[in-house]
Amino acid sequence: MTSSTAPSVTDTQAAPQGSHMWVLTLGMPGGAQTTAGGTWTPPAGATRYDVFVALRNHVVARHPQMASANCVFFSLEPNQL
């Protein structure tokens, strides 16, 4: 018999997490898209725009072909319920 249970909160918090959760999707017109996400603690005094630019640069560094891509989706939320 197989038992299926949801992971506990302690299971998902095993590794340290940042203060904010983010998701960013970049897409080329009529072409490829990439979505990335994670958690991050922005530097003190950072604006939402500062965080967007830093995260976009982070994604483009890993996917250089997205350097001229459009932002299709961006979400930045406090990492708490």
C-alpha positions as a printed Julia matrix, in Angstrom:
81×3 Matrix{Float64}:
  0.0    0.0     0.0
  1.3    3.45   -0.9
  0.8    6.4     1.4
  0.67   9.89   -0.06
  1.06  12.88    2.21
  1.97  16.49    1.59
  5.48  17.51    2.61
  5.67  19.25    5.96
  6.72  22.88    6.21
  9.95  21.79    7.85
 10.74  19.58    4.82
 10.51  22.54    2.43
 12.52  24.88    4.67
 15.57  22.67    5.06
 17.81  25.14    3.21
 17.98  28.85    4.11
 15.73  30.99    1.96
 15.74  34.64    0.98
 13.26  37.22    2.18
 11.48  37.35   -1.21
 10.32  34.78   -3.75
 10.61  35.66   -7.43
  9.59  34.3   -10.83
 10.74  35.8   -14.13
  9.81  34.71  -17.65
 11.66  36.12  -20.66
 10.54  35.47  -24.21
 11.78  36.16  -27.7
  9.13  37.48  -30.1
  7.64  34.42  -31.79
 10.27  32.17  -30.28
 11.85  30.66  -27.22
 10.97  31.44  -23.62
 12.7   30.76  -20.33
 11.32  30.91  -16.81
 13.43  31.08  -13.66
 12.63  31.59  -10.03
 13.9   31.33   -6.52
 14.32  33.29   -3.35
 16.59  36.24   -2.65
 17.18  38.86    0.0
 17.69  42.18   -1.79
 20.22  44.66   -0.39
 18.9   47.26    2.05
 17.32  50.19    0.22
 16.82  48.3    -3.05
 13.76  49.21   -5.08
 11.51  46.79   -6.94
 13.1   48.03  -10.19
 16.62  47.39   -8.81
 15.6   43.83   -7.99
 14.01  43.33  -11.42
 17.18  44.49  -13.21
 19.42  42.32  -11.01
 17.26  39.23  -11.52
 16.94  39.84  -15.28
 20.74  40.1   -15.49
 21.02  36.89  -13.44
 18.74  35.01  -15.84
 20.46  36.41  -18.95
 23.88  35.4   -17.56
 22.62  31.8   -17.53
 20.74  32.11  -20.84
 22.7   34.61  -23.0
 20.38  34.04  -25.94
 17.71  35.91  -23.9
 19.69  39.17  -23.73
 17.25  40.95  -26.05
 14.13  39.09  -24.86
 10.98  40.76  -23.6
  9.8   40.33  -20.04
  6.65  38.2   -20.27
  6.1   37.8   -16.51
  7.7   39.08  -13.31
  6.61  38.42   -9.74
  8.35  39.48   -6.54
  6.61  38.75   -3.26
  7.59  38.52    0.39
  8.59  34.92    1.08
  6.08  34.29    3.83
  2.49  33.14    4.13
